[in-house]
Amino acid sequence: MTVTEHATVTNIRPPASPVQIVPSVLPADYSKLGEEVAALEAAGVDKIQWDVMDGVFVPNLTFGPDVIKACRPHATVPFEAHLMVVNPDQMMLQYLDAGCELLIVHAETTPHLHKTLSTIREAGGKSGVALNPHTSLDVVRHVLDLVDMVLVMTVNPGFGGQKYIATMEPKIREAAKMIEESGFPIDLEVDGGISSDTIAGAAAAGARVLVAGSALYKHQGGLTDAVTELRRLAEEAMAA
């Protein structure tokens, strides 16, 4: 049995869960990324996020499309590319070709957001817009017809393991309201410092897609226990 087959057979992801738990692979062992993504799928995650950093927009350098393409056969869950890069239009479609179904661009990196999102859609991909903590929701308000996901950052992008900025929760609530009023089927994702201590606040504010990195890999019970715990805490916060 291959690693990918093992992940598919043992996946415990509850199909009816109202929340999505999405791991960032930043804390993974880069020497065996194929095995790492298979292990994440086996742990019950809903999809996998690739934090693509260019060393310019953010002070770090991570994954190119060839790395992601090499990992694609090792998991069946969707991949999303969080493009923390200047001029995302230059290479973004290569990440679709590498196997990422959703491309998330930062509103701060492109002067022609409408055009960028249209290009992604026309190429057959799903599109998302990420907003840094200081960035107003107004920058995405008039392109919601082209957006499949809005990502509210709860840290400043560039590094894993940062502290969750709790003062972003009113912004998450505002984003949830904006999406509801738009009438478009848009997911609301939160990324940055999500852990067992912070996920309830983000979920209660309206986030339904929650990205976690360090909290998953450092959990004493392992990946499966970490995913299960985060999902349970988020669902409880939603029901409260």
C-alpha positions in Angstrom: 0.0 0.0 0.0 1.4 3.4 -1.0 1.5 6.4 1.4 -1.3 8.0 -0.6 -3.5 4.9 -0.4 -3.0 4.7 3.3 -4.1 8.3 3.7 -7.2 7.7 1.7 -8.2 4.6 3.6 -7.6 6.0 7.1 -9.0 9.5 6.6 -11.4 10.3 9.5 -12.6 13.7 8.2 -16.3 14.1 9.2 -18.0 14.9 5.9 -20.9 16.8 7.6 -18.7 19.1 9.7 -19.6 22.8 9.3 -16.0 23.9 9.6 -12.9 23.1 7.6 -9.6 22.5 9.3 -6.7 23.4 7.0 -3.1 22.7 7.8 -0.3 25.0 6.7 2.7 22.8 5.8 5.2 25.4 7.0 6.2 23.4 10.1 6.5 20.1 8.1 9.6 18.2 7.5 10.7 19.4 4.1 12.9 16.4 3.4 9.8 14.2 3.1 6.9 16.5 2.1 5.1 13.8 0.2 4.8 11.7 3.4 3.9 14.8 5.3 0.9 15.7 3.2 -0.3 12.0 3.2 -0.1 12.1 7.0 -2.2 15.3 7.2 -4.9 13.8 5.0 -4.9 10.7 7.2 -5.3 12.9 10.2 -8.7 14.2 8.8 -7.9 17.6 7.4 -10.2 19.1 4.8 -7.5 20.5 2.5 -3.9 21.6 2.6 -2.5 25.1 2.4 0.8 25.9 0.8 2.2 29.2 2.0 4.1 30.5 -1.0 6.5 33.2 0.0 8.9 35.1 -2.3 11.3 36.8 0.2 10.1 40.2 -1.1 6.4 40.7 0.0 7.3 38.7 3.1 10.7 38.0 4.7 10.8 34.3 3.9 11.2 32.0 0.9 9.2 28.8 0.6 7.6 26.6 -2.1 7.7 26.8 -5.9 5.1 25.1 -8.1 7.4 22.1 -8.8 7.6 21.2 -5.2 3.8 21.2 -4.9 3.4 19.3 -8.1 5.6 16.6 -6.7 3.5 16.3 -3.6 0.1 16.3 -5.4 0.0 12.5 -5.9 0.4 11.8 -2.2 -3.0 13.2 -1.1 -6.5 13.5 -2.5 -7.7 16.5 -0.4 -7.7 19.8 -2.2 -4.6 22.0 -2.2 -4.7 25.8 -1.9 -1.8 28.2 -2.6 -1.6 31.2 -0.4 0.5 33.5 -2.6 2.4 35.9 -0.4 4.3 37.3 -3.4 4.6 40.6 -5.3 3.1 40.5 -8.8 1.1 37.2 -8.3 0.0 37.4 -11.9 3.5 36.5 -13.1 3.4 32.9 -11.9 0.1 32.1 -10.3 -1.3 29.9 -13.0 1.7 27.6 -12.6 0.3 26.8 -9.2 -3.0 25.7 -10.8 -1.0 23.5 -13.1 0.8 22.1 -10.0 -2.5 20.9 -8.5 -3.8 23.8 -6.4 -7.5 24.2 -6.9 -7.7 27.5 -5.1 -5.3 30.5 -5.5 -5.3 33.1 -2.7 -3.7 36.5 -3.7 -3.0 39.3 -1.3 -5.0 42.5 -2.1 -1.9 44.4 -1.2 0.2 42.9 -4.0 -1.9 43.7 -7.1 -3.1 47.0 -8.5 -5.7 45.3 -10.7 -7.4 42.9 -8.4 -10.4 42.5 -10.6 -8.2 41.4 -13.5 -6.2 39.0 -11.4 -9.3 37.3 -10.0 -10.8 37.1 -13.5 -7.7 35.5 -14.8 -7.8 32.8 -12.2 -11.5 32.0 -12.8 -10.9 32.0 -16.6 -8.2 29.4 -16.1 -10.6 27.1 -14.3 -9.3 27.8 -10.7 -11.0 29.1 -7.6 -10.0 32.5 -6.3 -9.4 33.9 -2.9 -8.3 37.3 -1.5 -6.2 37.6 1.6 -6.2 40.8 3.7 -3.3 41.7 6.0 -4.4 42.9 9.5 -4.3 46.6 8.5 -6.1 46.2 5.2 -9.7 47.2 5.0 -12.4 44.9 3.8 -13.4 47.7 1.3 -10.7 46.5 -1.1 -12.6 43.3 -1.7 -16.2 44.6 -1.4 -16.6 45.3 -5.1 -15.1 42.1 -6.5 -17.0 39.6 -4.5 -18.6 38.2 -7.6 -15.2 36.9 -8.6 -14.2 35.6 -5.1 -14.6 32.1 -3.7 -12.9 32.9 -0.4 -12.0 35.8 1.7 -9.0 35.3 4.0 -8.6 37.5 7.1 -5.1 37.3 8.4 -4.8 37.2 12.2 -1.0 37.6 12.1 1.3 39.6 9.8 2.3 37.1 7.1 5.7 35.7 6.6 6.4 33.3 9.4 4.7 30.5 11.2 4.2 30.3 15.0 3.1 33.9 15.5 0.7 35.1 18.2 -2.9 35.4 17.2 -4.2 39.0 16.9 -7.5 38.8 18.8 -8.4 42.4 17.8 -9.1 41.0 14.3 -12.2 39.3 15.5 -14.5 42.3 14.8 -13.0 42.4 11.3 -13.9 38.7 10.9 -17.5 39.5 12.0 -17.7 42.3 9.5 -16.4 40.0 6.8 -19.0 37.4 7.6 -21.7 40.0 7.4 -20.4 41.4 4.1 -20.3 37.9 2.6 -23.8 37.1 3.8 -25.2 40.3 2.4 -23.5 39.8 -0.9 -25.5 36.6 -1.6 -22.4 34.9 -3.2 -21.2 31.5 -2.0 -18.0 32.7 -0.5 -16.0 30.9 2.3 -14.4 32.9 5.1 -11.0 31.7 6.1 -8.8 32.8 9.0 -5.1 32.2 9.1 -2.5 33.0 11.8 -2.0 31.8 15.4 -4.9 29.4 15.3 -4.7 26.9 18.2 -6.9 25.3 20.8 -6.8 28.6 22.7 -7.8 30.9 19.8 -9.9 28.9 17.4 -13.1 29.4 19.3 -12.9 33.2 19.0 -12.3 33.0 15.2 -15.1 30.5 14.7 -17.6 32.5 16.9 -16.8 35.6 14.9 -17.8 33.8 11.7 -14.8 32.0 10.2 -15.6 28.5 8.8 -12.2 27.7 7.3 -9.4 27.7 9.9 -5.8 27.4 9.1 -3.4 25.9 11.7 0.3 25.1 11.5 2.3 25.0 14.6 -0.7 24.0 16.8 -1.1 20.8 14.7 2.5 19.8 14.6 3.2 20.5 18.3 0.1 18.8 19.7 1.2 16.1 22.2 -1.5 13.7 20.9 -0.3 13.9 17.3 -1.9 15.2 14.1 -5.2 13.3 14.3 -5.9 14.4 17.9 -5.0 17.9 17.0 -7.3 18.1 14.0 -10.2 16.5 16.0 -9.7 18.9 18.9 -9.6 22.0 16.8 -12.7 20.9 14.9 -14.6 20.2 18.1 -13.7 23.5 19.6 -14.7 25.4 16.5 -18.1 23.6 16.3 -18.8 24.2 19.9 -18.0 27.9 19.5 -20.4 28.1 16.5 -23.2 26.4 18.5 -22.8 28.6 21.6 
